[in-house]
Amino acid sequence: MEETLKGLVPLLLDYGVRVIGVLLGLWIAFRLARWVETRIIKGLEKRNFDQALTLFFGSIVRWVLIIAAVLACLSVFGIETTSFAAILGAAGLAVGLAFQGTLGNFSAGVMLLTFRPFKIGDLIKVADQLGVVAEIGLFTTSIDTLDHRRVIIPNGTVIGGTIENLTHNAKRRVDIDVGVDYGEDLDKVRELLEAAAAGIPGRDSEEGHQVILLKLNDSSIDWQVRVWCSTDDYWDVWDATVLAIKKALDKGGISIPFPQMDVHLDKTA
């Protein structure tokens, strides 16, 4: 018994020192991981980085440090850590395959938050949906349509299609097509349209407007009136332009023809 105790004492002392050292190391690792996470979050916040992505990056770094510390502590007791790394890799692969769509949306969300093709409050058209961006998440993007419907779109669909940002630029151009009868005086029509476009409320004085003779259509001669304006005034200028064109043509006695087709019947002998 004495010989057994004599053999156990050094062993217990050895493992006791290791346990104390491991506990101390883990305590330091947790404190260090928390400190690094805080520094990363504060650094990204100073650069006005996205809040959700900031917290995500900070959390990822913290857990990487903690896992590395745990594996290092296991090696102190002679436990082979390569097998754990292989298990973690296999588990990661299995999870990745199981959540392939979700991870695809996540990576797309990271790209949206990093490259910023649009921001909250922008009017965008994506996935055949037109609306104002309400939220940009890591997995989905939420937009509010013009009739106040909330539409939630997976980020993979957003990043994989065409994104049209209608409010990215400070100025936009209103394009209104109008057709007149073939018998009308083209110089008079141009004069009327020019006068109507010049008096549009909200028209940008620097960019101005253009009146274009567009094409000779089947039933009409088509014109296009282009009026530049502030993006915020786009729909008001659109409405005012259509109204001004109609009033100007009516006042000038210019007819806007309806689509028509002439049918000729040949008399048979």
C-alpha positions, 0 to 999 in steps of 0.5 A: 500500500505504501509503495502504491501511495508513493507511486500515486503521489508524484502522479497526482502532483504532476496531474494536479499541476497540469490541471491548475495550469490548464484552468489558468490557461483557459481563464486567460484564454477566455479573457483574451478572447473577450478582449480581442472581440471587444477590440474588433467590435470597437474598431469596426464601429469606428469605421461605421461598419455594419452592426450585424456584421461587426458582431458576427466577426467579433464572435467568430474570432472569439470562438476561434481563440477559445477552440484553439485554447481548448485543443492546446489544453488537451495536448497538455494531458497527452491527448492527440488533437489531430483526431479532434481536428479531423472530426471537426473538419468532417462535422463542418463538411456535413453541416455545410452540405446540410445547410448549403442553401442557408450558407449560400444566403449567408455568404450572399448577405456578407457580400451585400453588407460588404459591397453595398449595392444598396442601403436601407431606404433605397428604392430598388427593383430585385427579383421582380419586386419593387420596394424600399429597402427596410432591412438587410440581414445576413440571410434575407433582405426585406423590402416594403413595396409601394403599397406597403407590403413587406417582401422578404427575399433570400440574399442568394436570390438578391445577389444572383440576379439583377439589382436596379437601384432607382435612388442611387443617383441624386438625379433621374430623368422622366421619359414620357412617350406621346404619339401625334397624328401623321397630318400634324405640323411637326414644327408646331408639335415640337414647339408645344412640347418644348414649352410644356417641358420647360414649365414643369415644376421640379424640373432641374434647371442645370440638366434641363429637358429634351424633346426627341422625335422618336419614330414613325409608328403604325398609327402615329408619329411618336415623340419622347419628352425627357425631363431631368429632376431630383430623384426625390421629386421623380414621381411628382415630375412624372405626373406634372409632365404627363399633365402638361403634355396633354394640356399643351397638345389640347390647347394647340389642337393637336390630336393624339390618335388611337391605334387603328387598322384599315381593312380592305376587302377585295371584291371577288368576280 
